[in-house]
Amino acid sequence: MSREASSLRAATLDRTAEAAMILGDPESYKALWSRGDDVSLFGAFGPCKKGWHQLEKTFDWVAAATAKAWSPTNTKSCTRVPTSRTRLATRLVTWPSTGRR
């Protein structure tokens, strides 16, 4: 698989997993993450966490909270910064309030 095809596949998996997360199902999103002790989350869904056990709890919390309060309407890629070892993708997601909090 070419690098471009691999990147496209990864982006598709990520977007699908994020959509499921927002609807209350964190499993496909969690499947994208390493289970290593050194895996870390730098505040994307709240506080900074390190280690799979902490990230898993955070992802479960996010899925439960977003499913109760929000529904996504628009997602678009804002920034992609490829490097030799990783790719940083930042996406802007907008949600209208459903009136529930």
Helices and strands as residue ranges (DSSP letters): H 3-22, H 27-30, E 40-41, E 49-50, H 52-69, E 74-82, E 87-94
